[in-house]
Amino acid sequence: MSTTSRVTEQQDSAGDPPAESGYRSRTAQGDTAARRAVEGFKNAAFPWYALDAAFTGPRRLMQVGTAADGTVQHGAIGHGDEPTIRAETAGAEKERFAVVITVAASPVRRSGDGTGVLEATTVSSAAWLAGSGLLAHTWPEKLDHALRDDWLDQQTETAFELADDLDGPAWSVLSLPVDGVPTPFHYRESEFGWVLAGTTGSGVHIGAYGRGMSAYGLGFAVAPNPAAYAQ
């Protein structure tokens, strides 16, 4: 399974609004990240997947993952509500979202700088990205602020182990349409939401996670112009 970075959200622990200069800095960083994401979606050498036309709600571009040489390896498109970290179960249940992750299928290969070897990207890579993505927007009820990082590290390691054992008892098989063709996915549920992962016939793997939206009625299709989802 390929090694990928985990994106986390930082919040002001005091809950106070940032100073004006800090706000401008964060806004500028956000704008830069958004532009990079759009460019990444435009320049990727593989097709991007999203929920199919049966989903009529809002869509948005999320993060893009690149290799050391700048090659785009994966990215995510969000659907429905924008997921946030919620400390209370009741609040989390009100969110309805699904995030679709596209991962380029790649064999073991040399790194861009020639100094090492990059692992192959497989359906397990998509499963881990989906599992860790769901955890990044999860905060168990009554968990103390100071303990969340430890909890997140432990749960992310568990998600990694589960993604490496897709034939294990934690997963079931769910058939969902991909470009109109029934396709088997590895699927699991938890108290925090659901995660699934599968392979398409287009040279990419699909991972997805969500909460408040049932995975059973979803379908996936190529997004012909994902940059149109930029906010």
N, C-alpha and C positions, 0 to 999 in steps of 0.2 A: 504494500500500500504506500502511496506517495506521501511524503511529508509535506504538510500544508500549515499555514499560519492561522491562528485563531484571532478573530477580530472581536474586541470587547468594547463596550460602551462605558465611558467615564461620566460620572455625574458629580455635581457639586455636593460634597457630603454635608455641608451646612444648609443646603437648600436655598441659599441666597442667590439673587440674580448677580451675574458676573459684572465686573467693572466694565465701563464702556470700551476701554482699549482691549480688554480681554475678549469682549463680545465680538469686536471687529476682527480680532485675530482668529477666533474660532470660526467666524463666518467666512473669512478668507480661506481658511484651511478646508472648510466644508465645500466651498465653491471649487477649489482646486481638486479635491477628491472626486467631486461630481464630474468635473471635466475629464479627469483621468478615467473614470468608470465608463463614460460615454465613448471615449477613444478606444478603450479596451474592448468594449462590445462591438465597435465598428471594425477593429483591426484583427479580431480573432479569426483563425484559420479553420474554424469549425462552426456548424450551425448552433444557434441558441434555441433552447426549448423553454416553453412557458405553458400555462394552462391553455387548453384549446378555447375555441370561440364560445363554448357553452358558459364560460365564466365571463360575466359582463361588468364586473366591478373594477375598481381602480387597480392599476399596475404600476410598478416602480422598479427602476434599476437599483441594485444593491452593490455589494463589493465585487471586485474582480481580483483574482489571484494570478500572479505572474511568476515565471521562473527567474533565475538570476540574470539571464540575458534579456529579460523583458518580454519573453514570449507569453502570451495569455494562455493559461492552463484551465481556468474554471471561472465561473461567475454565477451570480444569483439574481433572479427576478422575483420581486415580491408581489403578492396579490392580496387584495382585501385590506383590512386594517394594517397600519404600520405597527409591527410588534414592538412592545416596550418591555422593560424589566418591571415586573409587578411583584410587590411584596406580599400581596394578599390574594389568596386563591379566588375569591369572589371577583376581584378586578380582572384577573387573568382570564376567567371564564367568559367575560364580556368581549374579549378580543376574538375576531374571526379572521384568520390569515392563513395563507399557504405560501411557502417560498420554494421555488423550483431552482435547483442547482444543476448546471450543465458542466460536465467534466470531460475534457478531451481525452479520448482513449489513446494511450501512448505506451510503447514497449520500453524496456530498460534502455537507457540512452546516455550518452556522454553529456555532461553539463556544458552550458554555453561557453564557459571559460576554459574548458578542457581539463579541469583539475580534478574531476570526480565523475561519479555515475549517479544519474537520477533514477529512482525506482519507477517501475511501471505504474501507470494509473489504471485502476480497475474499478469494478462496481463497488468494491470495498472502500475505495477512495471516496466515492460519492456517498456511501452510507456513513462514513465518518464525518464528512463535511456536513451532512444533514443532521446527524446526531449532535455534533458540537454546536451547530447553528441554533438548534432548538434550546440547548442548555444556556446559550448566551443570552436568551430572552426569558430565562426562568429564574424565579426566586421562591423557594419553598416557603410556605406560610410559617411565620414565627421564627424564621432564621435570622440571627443577629447579623448586622452589617459586617462585623469583624470576622465572621465565620464564612462569609459567602465565597471568598477566594479559595479557601481550603476545600469547601464543598464543590466548587466548580472544577478545581483540579482533579479531585477524586472522581467526579462524575464524567469528566472528559476522558479520563483514562479508561473508565468503564465503557464509554461509547466507542473508544478505539478498539478495545477487546471484542466488543459485540460486532463491530464492523469487520473484524478479522475472522469471524465465525458465522458467516451468513447462513450456513446450513444447520446452525445450532437451534436449540429449543426456543430461544427468545424470538425467533423470526417465524412468520408464516408466509404463505404465498398469496399474493393478491394480483389478479389480472386486471389491467387497466389499458385503455386504448392509447397508443402512441401513433400519431399520424393516421388514426382510424384503424390501426391493426392491434388486436388484443395482444398484450405483452405481459409476461410474468414479472412481478416485482417482489423483492424481499420487503416485508412489512412488519413493523412492531409498534405497539402502543405502550405508553407509560402514563403516569399521573400528570405529566407535564405536556403531553401532546402525542403526536405520531410521527414516525420516520419511515421513509421507504427509499428503495434504491433499485435500479434496473439498468439494462443496456438497450440501446436503440440499434437500428440498422444503419445509422448515419455516422458511425465512427465516434460516438460520444456515449457517456453514461449519464443517467439522470438520478439525482438525489432530490428528495423533497422532505419538508417537515411542515407541520402546521398545528393549529390549535383552534377549536371552535368551528372548524369546517371539516366535515367528514371526508376522509380520503377515498371512500368507496365510490363516490360519484364523480371522481376527477378524471380528466383526460388530458393528454399532453400533445402539443404540436409545435412545429418549428415557428419561431417568432421571426417573420420576414424583416422587420425593422425594429429591433429592440430599442434603438436610440430614441424612438418616439415615446418611450416610457420614462424618459429622464424628467426629473422634477426640478 
